[in-house]
């Protein structure tokens, strides 16, 4: 995003009601690889007051919940620098390849992280991760009909990660014990479980 431009609005979001705030300008103040930070100038329409906010810009992400034919989630345990600890998560990745669809990114991340190809990818939901300060927008998929394929880790963290199989019915205990504390994983496994149970009842 160039200096002075208005941050892009994500597609696929719910219809917006008329806003009481208007973005009137934006300037990049920090560029850090795939992330950037902008100073955003905002006008409070009600009072005409000028406000300043800062936004972290992110290319977007995909989250994939791979479920095998025994109702187990294929999860990864990997070190995360911000937490400085290993976290148990579902596969995920940035949408950092120009022109690549969310579905294609999800398929690529599955192969890179767990060495699996999905016969079916079902979009379950979309969400902003932390809209108070970041525009990261995530597409969440359920992956089923899994077939082993070559694993192609793309980062040092991916090369060091381990793969674990977790029963869908064990998720509640893992969350309660704080063994799973990653937000996208909690959203993902609950959304996948609700979808699969609903499908079995239809």
C-alpha positions in Angstrom: 0.0 0.0 0.0 1.4 3.4 -1.0 1.8 6.3 1.3 -1.4 8.3 1.6 -3.7 5.5 0.3 -6.7 4.1 2.1 -6.4 0.5 3.4 -8.0 -2.1 1.2 -11.3 -3.4 2.3 -11.4 -7.2 2.3 -13.8 -9.0 0.1 -16.3 -11.5 1.5 -17.1 -9.4 4.6 -20.6 -8.9 5.8 -22.6 -5.9 4.6 -21.5 -2.8 6.4 -23.8 -0.3 8.1 -23.1 3.4 7.5 -20.0 4.2 9.5 -19.7 7.1 12.0 -15.9 7.1 11.2 -14.2 7.9 7.9 -10.7 7.0 6.9 -9.2 10.1 5.2 -5.6 9.1 4.7 -3.0 6.5 5.4 0.8 6.5 5.5 3.2 3.6 5.8 5.5 4.2 8.8 7.2 0.7 8.9 7.8 -2.0 6.3 8.9 -5.3 7.7 8.8 -7.9 5.0 5.3 -9.3 4.5 4.0 -7.0 7.2 3.7 -3.2 7.2 2.4 -0.7 9.7 0.4 2.4 8.7 -0.6 5.6 10.5 -4.3 5.9 9.6 -6.0 9.3 9.8 -9.6 9.0 10.7 -12.5 11.6 11.0 -15.2 11.1 13.6 -18.2 12.1 11.4 -20.3 12.9 14.5 -18.0 15.6 15.9 -15.6 16.2 12.9 -12.7 15.3 15.3 -9.5 14.1 13.8 -8.2 10.7 15.2 -5.0 8.8 14.6 -4.8 5.1 14.6 -2.2 2.5 13.6 -2.9 -0.6 11.5 -0.7 -3.7 10.9 -1.2 -4.8 7.3 -1.1 -8.6 6.6 -1.6 -10.4 3.3 -4.2 -12.7 4.8 -4.1 -16.3 5.8 -5.7 -19.7 5.4 -6.4 -22.2 8.1 -7.0 -25.9 7.3 -8.5 -28.5 9.6 -7.5 -31.9 8.2 -9.8 -34.7 9.5 -9.0 -38.3 8.7 -11.4 -41.2 8.3 -11.3 -41.9 12.0 -12.4 -38.5 13.0 -9.0 -37.4 14.1 -7.5 -33.9 13.4 -4.0 -33.9 11.9 -2.3 -31.2 14.0 1.2 -29.8 14.2 3.3 -28.9 17.2 5.7 -26.0 16.3 7.7 -23.3 18.0 6.2 -19.8 17.7 8.6 -16.9 18.2 5.9 -14.5 19.6 5.0 -17.0 22.3 8.5 -18.4 22.6 7.1 -21.9 23.0 5.7 -24.8 21.0 2.0 -24.6 20.2 -0.3 -27.4 19.1 -2.1 -26.0 16.0 -3.9 -27.0 12.8 -2.0 -26.3 9.6 -2.1 -22.6 8.4 -0.2 -20.2 6.3 0.0 -16.7 4.8 -1.6 -15.8 1.5 1.7 -14.5 0.1 1.7 -15.8 -3.4 0.3 -13.3 -5.9 -2.8 -14.6 -7.7 -3.1 -17.8 -5.6 -6.7 -18.5 -4.5 -7.4 -19.3 -0.8 -8.2 -22.9 -1.9 -4.9 -23.3 -3.6 -3.0 -21.8 -0.6 -4.8 -24.3 1.7 -3.8 -27.2 -0.5 -0.2 -26.0 -0.7 0.0 -25.6 3.1 -1.3 -29.1 3.7 1.4 -30.6 1.6 4.1 -28.4 3.1 3.2 -28.9 6.8 1.8 -32.5 7.0 2.4 -34.1 3.7 -1.2 -34.7 2.9 -3.4 -33.9 -0.2 -7.2 -33.4 0.4 -9.8 -34.9 -1.8 -12.2 -32.4 -0.5 -11.7 -28.8 0.7 -14.8 -27.2 2.3 -14.8 -23.5 3.2 -16.3 -23.2 6.7 -16.0 -19.6 7.5 -13.9 -16.4 7.2 -12.8 -14.0 9.9 -10.6 -11.1 10.9 -8.1 -12.3 13.4 -7.4 -9.1 15.4 -9.4 -6.2 13.8 -8.6 -3.8 16.6 -5.2 -3.3 15.1 -4.6 -5.7 12.2 -6.3 -6.3 8.8 -5.4 -10.0 8.6 -8.3 -11.8 7.0 -8.5 -15.6 7.3 -10.3 -18.3 5.2 -10.9 -21.5 7.2 -11.2 -24.9 5.4 -12.1 -28.4 6.4 -10.0 -31.0 4.6 -11.2 -34.5 4.2 -10.4 -37.6 2.1 -6.7 -37.2 2.9 -4.0 -38.9 0.8 -0.3 -39.0 1.8 2.0 -37.1 -0.5 5.5 -35.6 -0.3 6.1 -33.2 2.5 7.8 -30.0 1.5 8.6 -27.8 4.6 9.1 -24.2 3.6 10.6 -22.7 6.8 12.9 -23.8 9.6 9.9 -24.0 12.0 8.0 -26.3 9.6 11.1 -28.5 9.2 11.3 -28.9 13.0 7.5 -29.4 13.6 6.0 -32.7 14.7 2.7 -34.1 13.6 0.0 -35.3 16.1 -3.4 -37.0 15.6 -6.1 -35.6 17.9 -9.6 -37.1 18.2 -12.3 -34.5 17.5 -14.0 -35.5 20.8 -10.8 -34.7 22.7 -10.7 -31.1 21.7 -12.8 -29.8 24.7 -10.3 -31.3 27.2 -7.3 -29.9 25.3 -8.8 -26.4 25.4 -9.8 -26.7 29.0 -6.3 -27.8 30.0 -4.8 -25.0 27.9 -2.9 -27.6 25.8 -4.5 -25.8 22.8 -4.3 -22.0 23.2 -4.1 -20.9 19.5 -7.2 -19.0 18.5 -7.4 -20.1 14.9 -7.1 -23.7 16.0 -9.9 -23.4 18.5 -12.1 -21.7 16.0 -11.2 -24.3 13.4 -11.7 -27.5 15.3 -15.0 -26.4 16.7 -16.3 -25.2 13.3 -15.2 -28.5 11.7 -16.8 -30.6 14.4 -20.1 -28.7 14.1 -20.1 -29.0 10.3 -19.3 -32.8 10.4 -21.9 -33.5 13.0 -24.5 -31.5 11.1 -23.6 -33.4 7.9 -24.0 -36.7 9.6 -27.5 -35.8 10.8 -28.7 -34.7 7.3 
